Amino acid sequence: MRTVLVTGPGGAGRTTVAAATALAAARSGRRTLLISAVEVPALPAGTGATERLTSVRVDSAAHFRDELLELQDRASGLLDLLGANRLDGEELTELPGSAQLAVLHALRGAAEDGHEVLVVDLPPLADALALLALPGQLRRYLRRLLPRERQAARALRPVLAQLAGVPMPAQWLYEAAARKDAELSAVEALIEDDATTVRLVAEPGQAAGAALSSARTGLALHGLRVDSVVASRVLPRHSADPWFADLAARQEKCLDHWHQEWEPGTPVRESAHLGREPRTVEDLSLLAGSCAPDDRTPGHAGAPWWTETAEDGVISWCLPLPGATKEDLGLVRRGDELLLTAGPFHRIVRLESALRRCTVSGAALTDGVLRVRFTPDPALWPRTQ
């Protein structure tokens, strides 16, 4: 399944571009699903929004309510033991963070729906990057808090409960954790799939350019590939009105810079300003030409790094980080993991088996590539006769 994740600075028109992308895919003959957290005026939510296209709106409030009520039912024994008062669905108000979990749930369902193209209207850039990194982070937390190997001791829980005087974790907790891990794994696989790319949408301007440059580093850190940058609401380049012509000239200057920064690897597409907000399918059709999803799969997602081994046995772990600066980089080795920081972005990477038996002997950022040097630890490597 071809998946296009659409995001960009707030107010840049990413929902419109996501809808135009989905429409273009559907009109090319492929069964397409559009997922958005907001209503798309030109494509009302529901099946059959247009031929071969289904538009679905994520209802985070309903998802939060359903999940909490289900959890409450499963934990009824413990809640009764504590004398807790049960909550009714009518009194539940979603908490911060529930919107992100609802989007992940929608992606989980989309992975099984059998569509040929999936287009996801994500939140603004910073929130979108945090959302796409969330499945891996939550799975790591589950592994640390409820390690699978401890499930083997479940037969001892009644005895331990008597000794400790408090109830031990019930089997349902581990079963719930296993289900959530499976769901998160499916979403993580969808995000890391070779056919999944990110589409950045921004209105040409200085602030948008800075946001895109910063996001480029964050996307590379998380192994997310950009298939194109869509410049939205591009004004006609020739006008007799001096004020209008000046705005168009500023956009053109910005676009020239984007072409130099992103191409040839990532095309910069221009989406014309309609002079109005898109409200109909016909309006989206005017933009579809610049938003049609291609089938390019540049590189690989999820693990974009590689290793190089020198003659002296030192292994260099290499990660492309375009746009990163030495001042904004942070690197910490903790056990079998690397904690990486690039400006406001963070990622924890589990080291490969060979690197776990090495010590970090240095790091350098050269030509947009971070190289971390690992020196084999003689105490951990097998000796040869």
C-alpha positions as CSV (number, residue, x, y, z in Angstrom):
1,M,0.0,0.0,0.0
2,R,1.3,3.4,-1.0
3,T,1.1,5.8,2.0
4,V,1.5,9.6,1.9
5,L,1.8,11.4,5.2
6,V,1.0,15.1,4.8
7,T,2.2,17.7,7.2
8,G,3.6,21.3,7.3
9,P,3.6,24.5,9.2
10,G,0.2,25.4,10.7
11,G,-2.1,27.2,8.3
12,A,-0.2,26.2,5.2
13,G,-3.1,24.4,3.7
14,R,-1.9,20.8,4.4
15,T,-5.5,19.5,4.7
16,T,-6.4,20.8,1.3
17,V,-3.2,19.3,-0.2
18,A,-4.0,16.0,1.5
19,A,-7.5,16.0,0.0
20,A,-6.2,16.9,-3.4
21,T,-3.5,14.1,-3.2
22,A,-6.2,11.6,-2.3
23,L,-8.5,12.8,-5.1
24,A,-5.7,12.5,-7.6
25,A,-4.8,9.0,-6.5
26,A,-8.5,7.9,-6.7
27,R,-8.9,9.3,-10.2
28,S,-5.8,7.4,-11.3
29,G,-7.9,4.2,-10.7
30,R,-6.6,3.2,-7.2
31,R,-8.8,2.6,-4.1
32,T,-7.8,5.5,-1.8
33,L,-8.5,6.3,1.8
34,L,-8.1,9.8,3.3
35,I,-7.8,10.1,7.0
36,S,-8.1,13.5,8.7
37,A,-8.8,14.9,12.1
38,V,-10.8,17.7,10.7
39,E,-13.8,17.9,8.3
40,V,-12.8,18.4,4.7
41,P,-15.5,20.6,3.2
42,A,-15.0,19.3,-0.4
43,L,-15.0,15.7,0.8
44,P,-17.5,14.9,3.5
45,A,-16.5,12.1,5.8
46,G,-18.1,8.7,5.0
47,T,-17.8,6.1,2.3
48,G,-18.1,7.0,-1.3
49,A,-17.1,10.6,-0.9
50,T,-16.2,10.3,-4.6
51,E,-15.4,7.4,-7.0
52,R,-12.7,5.1,-5.5
53,L,-12.2,7.5,-2.6
54,T,-13.2,7.1,1.0
55,S,-12.8,10.0,3.5
56,V,-12.7,9.3,7.2
57,R,-12.6,11.8,10.0
58,V,-10.9,10.8,13.3
59,D,-13.1,11.2,16.3
60,S,-10.7,11.5,19.2
61,A,-13.4,12.1,21.8
62,A,-15.2,8.9,20.9
63,H,-12.0,6.9,20.8
64,F,-10.9,8.1,24.2
65,R,-14.3,7.3,25.7
66,D,-14.4,3.8,24.2
67,E,-10.8,3.0,25.3
68,L,-11.3,4.2,28.8
69,L,-14.6,2.3,29.3
70,E,-13.0,-0.9,28.0
71,L,-10.0,-0.5,30.3
72,Q,-12.4,0.2,33.2
73,D,-14.3,-3.0,32.4
74,R,-11.1,-5.1,32.3
75,A,-9.8,-3.7,35.5
76,S,-13.2,-4.0,37.3
77,G,-11.8,-6.5,39.9
78,L,-9.0,-4.2,40.9
79,L,-11.2,-1.1,40.9
80,D,-13.8,-2.9,43.1
81,L,-11.0,-3.9,45.5
82,L,-9.9,-0.3,45.8
83,G,-13.5,0.9,46.2
84,A,-13.3,3.1,43.2
85,N,-16.5,4.7,41.7
86,R,-17.0,3.7,38.1
87,L,-17.1,6.4,35.4
88,D,-20.0,6.8,32.9
89,G,-19.4,7.5,29.3
90,E,-21.4,10.7,29.4
91,E,-19.1,12.3,32.0
92,L,-15.8,11.5,30.2
93,T,-13.9,14.4,28.6
94,E,-10.9,13.5,26.5
95,L,-7.5,14.3,27.9
96,P,-4.4,15.9,26.2
97,G,-2.7,13.3,24.1
98,S,-5.9,11.4,23.2
99,A,-6.0,12.9,19.7
100,Q,-2.6,11.4,18.9
101,L,-3.7,8.0,20.1
102,A,-6.9,8.2,18.0
103,V,-4.8,8.9,14.9
104,L,-2.6,5.9,15.6
105,H,-5.7,3.8,16.1
106,A,-7.0,5.0,12.7
107,L,-3.7,4.1,11.1
108,R,-3.9,0.6,12.6
109,G,-7.3,0.1,11.0
110,A,-6.1,1.5,7.7
111,A,-3.3,-1.0,7.5
112,E,-5.9,-3.8,7.3
113,D,-8.5,-2.1,5.0
114,G,-7.0,-3.2,1.8
115,H,-6.8,0.2,0.1
116,E,-4.1,0.8,-2.5
117,V,-3.3,4.4,-1.4
118,L,-3.6,5.9,2.1
119,V,-3.3,9.6,2.5
120,V,-3.1,10.9,6.1
121,D,-3.6,14.6,7.0
122,L,-1.3,14.9,10.0
123,P,-1.0,17.7,12.6
124,P,1.5,20.6,12.1
125,L,5.1,19.7,11.7
126,A,6.4,19.5,15.3
127,D,3.3,17.6,16.5
128,A,3.4,15.3,13.4
129,L,7.0,14.3,14.1
130,A,6.2,13.5,17.7
131,L,3.1,11.5,16.5
132,L,5.1,9.4,14.0
133,A,7.8,8.6,16.7
134,L,5.1,7.7,19.3
135,P,4.6,4.0,18.3
136,G,8.3,3.2,18.9
137,Q,8.4,5.1,22.1
138,L,5.3,3.5,23.5
139,R,6.5,0.0,22.6
140,R,9.8,0.7,24.4
141,Y,7.9,1.8,27.5
142,L,5.9,-1.4,27.4
143,R,9.0,-3.5,27.1
144,R,10.6,-1.8,30.1
145,L,7.5,-1.7,32.4
146,L,6.0,-5.1,31.5
147,P,8.9,-7.3,30.2
148,R,7.6,-10.4,28.5
149,E,10.1,-12.7,30.3
150,R,8.4,-11.9,33.6
151,Q,5.1,-13.4,32.4
152,A,6.6,-16.8,33.1
153,A,6.3,-16.0,36.8
154,R,2.5,-15.5,36.7
155,A,2.0,-18.8,38.5
156,L,3.8,-17.3,41.5
157,R,1.6,-14.2,41.7
158,P,-0.9,-15.6,44.2
159,V,1.9,-16.6,46.6
160,L,3.7,-13.2,46.1
161,A,0.4,-11.4,46.7
162,Q,0.0,-13.2,50.1
163,L,3.6,-12.4,51.1
164,A,3.4,-8.7,50.0
165,G,-0.1,-8.1,51.2
166,V,-1.1,-6.4,47.9
167,P,-2.5,-7.7,44.7
168,M,0.0,-8.6,41.9
169,P,-0.5,-7.6,38.3
170,A,-3.2,-9.7,36.8
171,Q,-3.0,-11.7,33.6
172,W,-5.3,-9.3,31.8
173,L,-2.6,-6.5,32.2
174,Y,0.0,-8.5,30.3
175,E,-2.6,-9.6,27.7
176,A,-3.6,-6.0,27.3
177,A,0.0,-4.9,26.9
178,A,0.6,-7.7,24.3
179,R,-2.4,-6.5,22.3
180,K,-1.3,-2.9,22.4
181,D,2.2,-3.9,21.4
182,A,0.8,-5.8,18.4
183,E,-1.3,-2.7,17.4
184,L,1.7,-0.3,17.8
185,S,3.9,-2.7,15.9
186,A,1.5,-2.7,12.9
187,V,1.4,1.1,12.9
188,E,5.2,1.3,13.3
189,A,5.5,-1.1,10.3
190,L,3.2,1.1,8.2
191,I,5.3,4.2,9.0
192,E,8.6,2.4,8.3
193,D,7.4,0.7,5.1
194,D,9.3,1.5,1.9
195,A,6.1,2.7,0.3
196,T,5.5,5.3,2.9
197,T,6.7,8.9,2.5
198,V,6.1,12.3,4.0
199,R,4.8,15.2,1.9
200,L,5.6,18.7,3.3
201,V,3.2,21.6,2.6
202,A,4.2,25.2,3.2
203,E,3.3,28.6,1.9
204,P,6.4,30.2,0.5
205,G,7.9,32.6,3.0
206,Q,10.9,33.1,5.4
207,A,9.2,31.5,8.4
208,A,8.0,28.5,6.5
209,G,11.5,28.0,5.0
210,A,13.1,27.9,8.5
211,A,10.4,25.4,9.7
212,L,11.1,23.1,6.7
213,S,14.9,23.2,7.2
214,S,14.4,22.2,10.9
215,A,11.9,19.5,10.0
216,R,14.3,18.1,7.4
217,T,16.7,17.2,10.2
218,G,14.0,15.7,12.4
219,L,12.6,13.6,9.6
220,A,16.1,12.2,8.8
221,L,16.7,11.4,12.5
222,H,13.6,9.3,12.5
223,G,14.2,7.7,9.1
224,L,11.2,9.3,7.4
225,R,11.5,10.1,3.7
226,V,10.1,13.2,2.0
227,D,8.7,12.5,-1.5
228,S,8.1,16.2,-2.3
229,V,7.7,19.7,-0.9
230,V,4.4,21.3,-2.0
231,A,4.5,25.1,-2.1
232,S,0.9,26.1,-1.5
233,R,-1.0,29.2,-2.5
234,V,1.6,30.3,-5.1
235,L,0.6,33.7,-6.6
236,P,0.8,34.5,-10.3
237,R,4.3,35.8,-11.2
238,H,3.2,38.7,-13.4
239,S,0.8,41.4,-12.2
240,A,0.3,45.1,-13.1
241,D,-0.4,45.8,-9.4
242,P,2.9,46.8,-7.6
243,W,1.8,45.5,-4.2
244,F,0.6,42.2,-5.7
245,A,3.7,41.9,-7.8
246,D,6.0,42.5,-4.8
247,L,4.3,39.6,-2.9
248,A,4.7,37.3,-5.9
249,A,8.4,38.3,-6.2
250,R,9.0,37.4,-2.5
251,Q,7.4,34.0,-3.1
252,E,9.5,33.5,-6.2
253,K,12.7,34.2,-4.3
254,C,11.7,31.8,-1.6
255,L,10.8,29.1,-4.1
256,D,14.2,29.5,-5.8
257,H,15.9,28.8,-2.5
258,W,13.7,25.8,-1.9
259,H,14.6,24.4,-5.3
260,Q,18.3,24.7,-4.5
261,E,17.9,23.3,-1.0
262,W,15.7,20.2,-1.8
263,E,16.3,19.3,-5.4
264,P,17.2,17.1,-7.2
265,G,16.5,14.4,-4.6
266,T,13.2,15.9,-3.4
267,P,11.1,17.8,-6.0
268,V,9.4,21.1,-5.1
269,R,5.9,21.3,-6.5
270,E,3.9,24.5,-6.8
271,S,0.2,24.6,-6.0
272,A,-1.5,27.7,-7.4
273,H,-3.6,30.1,-5.3
274,L,-7.2,29.7,-6.2
275,G,-8.2,33.1,-5.0
276,R,-10.6,31.4,-2.6
277,E,-10.8,28.6,-0.1
278,P,-11.4,25.2,-1.8
279,R,-15.0,24.1,-1.1
280,T,-15.9,21.7,-3.8
281,V,-14.4,18.6,-5.5
282,E,-13.9,20.8,-8.6
283,D,-11.7,23.1,-6.5
284,L,-9.6,20.2,-5.4
285,S,-9.4,19.0,-9.0
286,L,-7.6,22.3,-9.9
287,L,-4.9,21.4,-7.4
288,A,-4.7,17.7,-8.0
289,G,-2.2,18.0,-10.8
290,S,0.5,19.3,-8.4
291,C,-0.4,16.8,-5.7
292,A,-0.6,13.4,-7.4
293,P,1.3,10.8,-5.4
294,D,4.1,9.0,-7.3
295,D,5.4,5.5,-6.6
296,R,9.0,6.6,-5.8
297,T,10.6,4.9,-2.8
298,P,13.9,6.7,-2.3
299,G,16.0,4.8,0.2
300,H,14.6,2.9,3.1
301,A,12.7,4.1,6.2
302,G,13.1,3.1,9.8
303,A,16.8,2.4,9.8
304,P,18.5,4.8,7.5
305,W,22.0,4.3,9.0
306,W,24.8,2.1,7.8
307,T,28.2,1.0,9.2
308,E,31.7,1.3,7.9
309,T,34.7,-0.8,9.2
310,A,38.2,0.6,9.1
311,E,41.4,-1.4,8.8
312,D,42.1,-1.0,12.5
313,G,38.8,-2.6,13.4
314,V,37.1,0.7,14.3
315,I,33.4,0.6,13.2
316,S,31.8,3.9,12.2
317,W,28.0,4.1,12.6
318,C,26.7,6.6,10.1
319,L,23.4,8.5,10.1
320,P,22.5,11.2,7.5
321,L,21.3,14.4,9.2
322,P,20.9,17.1,6.5
323,G,20.7,20.5,8.0
324,A,22.1,19.5,11.4
325,T,24.7,21.6,13.2
326,K,27.3,20.4,15.7
327,E,26.1,22.8,18.3
328,D,22.6,21.2,18.2
329,L,23.7,17.6,18.3
330,G,23.7,15.4,21.4
331,L,24.9,11.8,21.8
332,V,24.7,9.5,24.9
333,R,25.4,5.8,25.1
334,R,23.3,4.0,27.7
335,G,23.7,0.3,27.8
336,D,22.6,-1.2,24.4
337,E,21.0,2.1,23.2
338,L,22.1,5.4,21.7
339,L,20.2,8.5,22.8
340,L,20.4,11.0,19.9
341,T,19.4,14.6,20.0
342,A,19.3,17.0,17.0
343,G,18.0,20.4,18.1
344,P,14.4,19.8,19.4
345,F,14.3,16.2,18.1
346,H,15.1,13.1,20.0
347,R,15.4,9.4,19.1
348,I,16.6,6.3,21.0
349,V,18.2,3.7,18.8
350,R,18.9,0.1,19.9
351,L,22.4,-0.9,18.8
352,E,23.2,-3.9,16.7
353,S,24.8,-6.9,18.3
354,A,28.3,-6.1,17.1
355,L,28.2,-2.5,18.3
356,R,27.0,-3.6,21.8
357,R,30.4,-5.1,22.3
358,C,32.2,-1.9,21.5
359,T,32.9,1.4,23.3
360,V,32.2,4.8,21.8
361,S,35.5,6.4,20.9
362,G,34.3,9.5,19.2
363,A,31.8,11.2,16.9
364,A,31.9,13.8,14.1
365,L,29.4,15.5,11.8
366,T,30.8,15.8,8.3
367,D,28.9,16.8,5.1
368,G,25.6,16.2,6.8
369,V,26.4,12.7,8.0
370,L,26.9,11.9,11.7
371,R,29.6,9.3,12.2
372,V,29.9,7.6,15.6
373,R,33.1,5.6,16.1
374,F,32.9,2.3,18.0
375,T,36.1,0.5,19.1
376,P,35.8,-3.2,19.8
377,D,36.1,-4.1,23.5
378,P,38.6,-6.9,23.9
379,A,36.8,-8.2,27.0
380,L,33.6,-8.7,25.0
381,W,34.9,-10.0,21.7
382,P,35.8,-13.7,21.4
383,R,39.5,-14.3,21.1
384,T,41.0,-16.1,18.2
385,Q,43.8,-18.6,18.6
